[in-house]
């Protein structure tokens, strides 16, 4: 099942590259944001870092569509209960605490290892019956310190 999901994501990414929706990116694959006296760094991870438990329907997010096309993610979820994010070069496994979905938008709250992640997504383009391109806003919070990032992603089964 995971191989089928990966294959479908690869096809989706290839379509995105050919559709002209790609955005230019800097050479860096890390985005750092200073939060008070601490440093918060969100780093890309690849398919090899995603456990089998996150197979099936999924959504993946990155800072730009080029990284999505290369199967590099900032956040990856199974659309139901589990997610993974890489913060300060450490993979953080998250559990979905709450999720609301309507036709065009969704919001979710995830938590794990002291982090609270709030994700808001908006479908921007439907690629086929089950695959969508999305824009997202992610808020990362730990110990009362918050930082907001804009991401691009896809979702589907």
C-alpha positions as CSV (number, residue, x, y, z in Angstrom):
1,X,0.0,0.0,0.0
2,X,2.9,2.4,0.8
3,X,4.4,1.8,-2.6
4,X,1.2,2.6,-4.3
5,X,0.9,5.8,-2.3
6,X,4.5,6.8,-3.1
7,X,3.9,6.1,-6.8
8,X,0.8,8.3,-6.8
9,X,2.6,11.1,-5.0
10,X,5.4,10.9,-7.5
11,X,2.9,11.1,-10.4
12,X,1.3,14.1,-8.7
13,X,4.7,15.8,-8.3
14,X,5.6,15.2,-11.9
15,X,2.3,16.7,-13.0
16,X,3.0,19.8,-10.8
17,X,6.4,20.2,-12.5
18,X,4.9,20.1,-15.9
19,X,1.9,22.3,-15.1
20,X,4.0,25.3,-14.5
21,X,2.9,25.7,-10.9
22,X,6.5,25.5,-9.7
23,X,8.0,28.3,-7.7
24,X,11.6,29.4,-7.5
25,X,13.5,28.4,-4.4
26,X,16.8,29.3,-2.7
27,X,19.5,26.7,-2.5
28,X,18.9,26.1,1.2
29,X,16.6,23.3,2.3
30,X,16.3,24.7,5.8
31,X,14.4,27.6,7.0
32,X,15.3,29.1,10.4
33,X,13.3,31.6,12.4
34,X,14.4,33.2,15.6
35,X,11.9,32.8,18.4
36,X,12.8,34.8,21.5
37,X,16.2,33.5,22.7
38,X,15.7,30.1,21.1
39,X,16.2,28.9,17.6
40,X,13.5,26.9,15.7
41,X,14.5,25.2,12.5
42,X,12.2,23.2,10.3
43,X,14.2,20.9,8.0
44,X,13.2,18.8,5.1
45,X,13.1,15.0,5.3
46,X,12.5,12.4,2.6
47,X,10.4,9.3,1.9
48,X,12.9,7.1,3.6
49,X,12.1,8.8,6.9
50,X,8.4,8.1,6.7
51,X,7.4,5.0,8.6
52,X,5.0,2.4,7.1
53,X,2.4,3.4,9.7
54,X,1.8,6.6,7.7
55,X,1.0,4.7,4.4
56,X,-2.2,5.0,2.5
57,X,-4.0,8.4,2.1
58,X,-1.6,11.2,2.9
59,X,-0.8,14.8,2.7
60,X,2.7,16.3,2.4
61,X,3.9,19.9,2.8
62,X,7.0,21.8,1.9
63,X,8.1,25.4,1.6
64,X,7.9,25.2,-2.2
65,X,6.7,22.9,-4.9
66,X,10.2,22.1,-6.1
67,X,10.9,20.2,-2.9
68,X,7.5,18.5,-3.1
69,X,8.5,17.3,-6.6
70,X,11.7,15.9,-5.1
71,X,9.7,14.1,-2.3
72,X,11.1,16.3,0.4
73,X,8.7,17.3,3.1
74,X,8.4,19.7,6.1
75,X,5.3,18.0,7.4
76,X,3.7,14.7,6.3
77,X,0.4,13.2,7.7
78,X,-1.7,10.2,7.1
79,X,-4.9,12.4,7.0
80,X,-6.3,10.7,10.1
81,X,-4.2,10.2,13.2
82,X,-0.4,10.5,12.7
83,X,2.1,12.9,11.4
84,X,5.8,13.6,11.2
85,X,7.8,16.9,11.2
86,X,11.5,17.6,11.5
87,X,12.3,20.3,14.0
88,X,15.9,21.2,14.9
89,X,17.1,18.2,12.9
90,X,15.0,15.8,15.0
91,X,12.1,13.8,13.6
92,X,9.0,14.6,15.7
93,X,6.1,12.1,15.6
94,X,2.8,13.8,16.2
95,X,-0.8,12.6,17.0
96,X,-3.8,14.4,15.6
97,X,-5.8,15.9,18.4
98,X,-8.5,17.5,16.3
99,X,-9.5,17.9,12.6
100,X,-12.2,19.8,10.8
101,X,-12.7,19.4,7.1
102,X,-15.1,21.0,4.6
103,X,-15.1,21.2,0.8
104,X,-12.2,23.6,0.3
105,X,-10.5,24.0,3.7
106,X,-9.4,22.0,6.6
107,X,-7.8,22.6,10.0
108,X,-6.0,20.3,12.4
109,X,-4.3,20.4,15.7
110,X,-1.4,17.9,16.2
111,X,0.8,17.4,19.2
112,X,3.9,15.5,20.3
113,X,7.1,15.8,22.3
114,X,6.0,19.1,23.7
115,X,5.1,20.7,20.4
116,X,1.6,21.9,19.3
117,X,1.1,22.2,15.6
118,X,-1.8,24.0,14.1
119,X,-2.4,23.3,10.4
120,X,-4.8,25.2,8.2
121,X,-5.1,24.1,4.5
122,X,-6.9,25.4,1.5
123,X,-7.4,23.3,-1.7
124,X,-6.2,25.3,-4.7
125,X,-6.4,22.8,-7.5
126,X,-8.0,19.4,-8.0
127,X,-5.7,17.1,-10.1
128,X,-8.1,14.1,-10.3
129,X,-10.8,12.5,-8.2
130,X,-8.6,12.1,-5.2
131,X,-5.6,14.4,-5.5
132,X,-5.4,18.1,-4.6
133,X,-2.8,20.8,-4.5
134,X,-3.0,22.9,-1.4
135,X,-1.7,26.0,0.3
136,X,-1.2,25.8,4.0
137,X,-0.3,27.8,7.1
138,X,1.4,26.0,9.9
139,X,1.9,27.3,13.4
140,X,4.5,25.6,15.5
141,X,4.4,26.2,19.3
142,X,6.5,25.0,22.2
143,X,6.7,26.4,25.7
144,X,4.5,29.3,24.7
145,X,6.7,30.4,21.8
146,X,5.0,30.4,18.4
147,X,6.2,30.7,14.8
148,X,4.0,30.7,11.7
149,X,5.1,29.3,8.3
150,X,3.4,29.2,4.8
151,X,3.6,25.9,3.0
152,X,2.5,24.3,-0.2
153,X,1.3,20.7,-0.4
154,X,-0.8,18.0,-1.8
155,X,-3.2,15.4,-0.5
156,X,-4.9,12.4,-1.7
157,X,-5.4,8.6,-1.6
